[in-house]
Amino acid sequence: MHSALLRSTLAFAIVLTAGMGTPAFAQTPPDLKARCDQLTSYYDRYGVGRSENSDGARNHTRIAAGIDCQHGQYEKGIASMEALLRNKMLDVPAAPTAIAQPPAPLKPHGELRRLSQ
């Protein structure tokens, strides 16, 4: 009876240890998807001009990044969106983490230009 208890405890410890290693791999795609969604939403909010000549949501880089994110090519979409935000002189927002943090203040479009003058 004593050896059966030892075996079951050992088996439980092995299963528990194996189960603790998998969540890091399981959470990678949702984190990348969340990052992709975050960047496209940020661009849609702050990168779209209100003038008639603004490409806005019709920006081909933004459209291609959205398609990449929908098809699971998150790294490619994230890289495209970060480059697009930098080209539009916008700050790239920090990646979301699982640790609670106060939100960074968002800068509206054009604040960078006003500060440099």
C-alpha positions in Angstrom: 0.0 0.0 0.0 2.9 2.3 0.8 4.4 1.8 -2.7 1.1 2.5 -4.4 0.8 5.8 -2.6 4.3 6.7 -3.6 3.7 5.8 -7.2 0.5 7.8 -7.4 2.2 10.8 -5.8 5.1 10.5 -8.2 2.7 10.3 -11.2 0.8 13.3 -10.0 4.0 15.3 -9.7 5.1 14.4 -13.2 1.7 15.3 -14.7 1.6 18.6 -12.7 5.2 19.5 -13.9 4.4 18.7 -17.5 1.2 20.8 -17.4 3.0 23.8 -16.1 5.3 23.9 -19.1 2.7 24.1 -21.8 0.8 27.4 -21.0 3.8 29.5 -22.2 3.5 27.9 -25.7 -0.3 28.0 -25.6 -0.5 31.7 -24.9 1.9 32.9 -27.7 -0.6 33.1 -30.6 -3.3 34.9 -28.6 -0.7 37.5 -27.4 0.5 38.1 -30.9 -3.1 38.4 -32.1 -3.8 40.9 -29.3 -0.7 42.9 -30.3 -1.8 42.9 -34.0 -5.3 44.0 -33.0 -3.8 46.7 -30.7 -1.7 48.2 -33.4 -4.4 48.2 -36.1 -6.8 49.8 -33.6 -4.3 52.4 -32.6 -3.6 53.3 -36.2 -7.3 53.5 -37.0 -7.8 55.9 -34.1 -4.7 58.1 -34.4 -3.2 57.5 -37.8 -6.3 58.4 -39.9 -6.5 62.0 -41.0 -9.7 63.8 -41.2 -8.9 65.6 -44.5 -10.2 64.6 -47.9 -6.7 63.6 -49.0 -6.1 61.1 -46.2 -5.6 57.5 -47.1 -6.8 56.5 -43.6 -8.3 53.0 -43.5 -7.6 52.7 -47.2 -3.9 52.6 -46.6 -2.5 49.6 -48.4 0.0 48.8 -45.7 -2.7 48.8 -43.1 -5.0 46.6 -45.2 -2.1 44.1 -45.9 -1.3 44.0 -42.2 -4.9 43.3 -41.3 -5.1 40.5 -43.8 -1.8 39.0 -42.4 -3.2 39.1 -38.9 -6.5 37.4 -40.1 -4.5 34.6 -41.7 -2.3 34.0 -38.6 0.8 35.7 -39.9 1.0 37.8 -36.8 4.8 38.6 -36.9 4.5 40.0 -40.4 1.4 42.1 -39.6 3.0 43.5 -36.4 6.2 44.5 -38.2 4.2 46.2 -41.0 2.0 48.1 -38.5 5.0 49.2 -36.4 6.7 50.5 -39.5 3.6 52.3 -40.7 3.1 54.0 -37.3 6.8 55.1 -37.3 6.4 56.5 -40.9 3.3 58.4 -39.8 5.4 59.9 -36.9 3.3 58.2 -34.2 4.6 56.5 -31.1 4.3 52.7 -31.2 2.4 51.7 -28.1 3.9 49.3 -25.7 3.0 45.6 -26.1 0.3 44.4 -23.6 1.6 42.3 -20.7 -0.1 40.1 -18.2 1.1 42.4 -15.4 -1.3 45.1 -14.5 0.2 48.5 -15.4 -1.2 52.0 -15.6 -2.0 52.9 -19.2 0.5 55.2 -20.9 -1.0 58.5 -22.0 -1.9 58.4 -25.7 -0.6 61.2 -27.9 -3.0 62.6 -30.5 -1.9 62.9 -34.0 0.3 66.0 -34.5 1.5 66.4 -30.9 5.0 65.4 -32.0 5.0 68.3 -34.5 3.7 70.8 -32.0 6.4 69.8 -29.5 9.2 70.2 -32.0 8.2 73.8 -33.0 
